[in-house]
Amino acid sequence: MLHRYGERVHKIAIDANFTCPNIDGSKGRGGCTFCNNVSFSPNGRQPPGVIEQIAAGRRVIRKRTGARKYLAYFQAYTNTYADIGQLRQLYDQALAEPDVIGLAVGTRPDCAPIPVLDLLAEYQQQGNEIWLELGLQSSFDESLRRVNRGHGFSEYKTAILEARKRGLQICTHLIIGLPGETKQHCKVTLERILELGVDGLKLHPLHVVKGTQLANEWRRGEYQPLLLDEYIEIATDLIRHTPPEVIFHRVTATAAPRLLLAPDWCSKKWLVLNRITDALHRLHLTNNSSRTTTDCKEPLQWNSSAPPATCLL
């Protein structure tokens, strides 16, 4: 973004009061077992209007980072789950702001119909920066069923192939630590995603928050969250095996202390970021010291002028 636009670009998170087909009964009720959107949507379920949220986000970001160009990030719940006319109206409101240069639209793979993809492609053709963020979480249907996701990998495959036909930029969300999954599951999921093609990835550790089915399972001892060392190992391995042109938009996630039940390390964003960075540095040095002429992988490229953790943001 810095290279493309000549200055820093920052996301402003927007809650446009969408719901989800896994909540309203069209796919299911109760949502995913881990889902309590209040954990990442500070506006709750009575949010201000889009323009008001952009104004509030702008004030905070300018003080914190100095960024003066923004992506309107439609984040909470399923942000393509509405009539195409309503979607256009909401997206147009955001793009009408002179310092909003594009959209990031978070949705489910089963909620990316052709008219929505055509609309996003239309915005992109007009010169806007457009990212479609697909919450896949896992490529294993059994894992998705276990967390009551309401879709399978086939819906993701259909959505991403149609989106790529239109030249849309895709950021896929993955959860590390789903019930029953191991490091090998995560590696296979990454391989399947890379095979289909993707422009960005987000990694999230599964954490237990209040008001969820997962919280009940955790209390009964039916689910045990990953230890920090386990998460670092898996995240580092996924990063190492991802081509450098794929951008990691996020490599950890947090929840508000009032909602987070476990694991407690999910409240310590910079601890996790620095641990991942340190692990990558160590692997880079080890690989360089033991490299032979038969090695086929290129070493990691680091910006030595940047603080260690910022290379992951």
Order of alpha helices (4+ residues) and beta strands (2+ residues): alpha-beta-alpha-beta-alpha-beta-alpha-beta-alpha-alpha-beta-alpha-beta-beta-alpha-alpha-beta-beta-alpha
